[in-house]
Amino acid sequence: MTKTSTSKNNVNLPTPNMFQPKMDMESDAEIDLFYEQIKSKLDRLAKNPQDETINKILAYSRSL
């Protein structure tokens, strides 16, 4: 007869560290600040792309 059991160290059980936020991650405020700083540059790029940018996009789309 075979004896079976379930380990108490199951990898699927939540650990205390799972629910603590990571300290090294950027906060939402930092991410929002960064976005605000580059937003105008992104808008300008979308409205006036350089010919090189357009050619790269076209070359990529043709390679698919």
C-alpha positions as CSV (number, residue, x, y, z in Angstrom):
1,M,0.0,0.0,0.0
2,T,1.2,3.5,-0.9
3,K,1.2,6.3,1.7
4,T,0.5,9.8,0.4
5,S,0.6,13.1,2.1
6,T,0.5,16.8,1.3
7,S,3.5,19.0,2.1
8,K,2.8,22.0,4.4
9,N,5.4,23.9,2.4
10,N,3.2,23.9,-0.7
11,V,4.4,26.5,-3.3
12,N,0.8,27.6,-4.0
13,L,0.2,28.8,-0.5
14,P,0.4,32.5,0.0
15,T,3.5,33.7,1.8
16,P,3.7,36.8,4.0
17,N,5.9,38.5,1.5
18,M,3.3,38.2,-1.3
19,F,1.1,40.9,0.0
20,Q,3.8,43.5,0.9
21,P,4.4,46.2,-1.7
22,K,7.9,46.2,-3.2
23,M,10.0,49.1,-1.9
24,D,12.1,49.4,-5.0
25,M,9.2,50.0,-7.4
26,E,8.4,53.5,-8.6
27,S,5.4,55.1,-7.0
28,D,2.5,56.2,-9.2
29,A,3.3,59.8,-8.5
30,E,6.9,59.4,-9.8
31,I,5.5,57.7,-13.0
32,D,2.9,60.4,-13.5
33,L,5.6,63.1,-13.0
34,F,7.8,61.4,-15.6
35,Y,4.9,61.1,-18.1
36,E,4.1,64.8,-17.6
37,Q,7.7,65.7,-18.4
38,I,7.8,63.8,-21.7
39,K,4.2,64.2,-22.8
40,S,4.8,67.2,-25.1
41,K,7.7,65.4,-26.8
42,L,5.5,62.4,-27.3
43,D,2.7,64.5,-28.8
44,R,5.1,66.2,-31.1
45,L,6.6,62.9,-32.3
46,A,3.1,61.5,-33.1
47,K,2.1,64.7,-35.0
48,N,5.4,65.2,-36.9
49,P,7.2,61.9,-37.4
50,Q,10.5,62.1,-39.2
51,D,10.9,60.4,-42.6
52,E,13.3,57.9,-41.0
53,T,10.7,57.0,-38.4
54,I,8.1,56.4,-41.1
55,N,10.5,54.3,-43.1
56,K,11.3,52.1,-40.1
57,I,7.6,51.5,-39.4
58,L,7.0,50.6,-43.1
59,A,10.0,48.3,-43.2
60,Y,8.9,46.5,-40.0
61,S,5.3,46.1,-41.3
62,R,6.6,44.6,-44.5
63,S,8.8,42.1,-42.6
64,L,5.8,40.6,-40.9
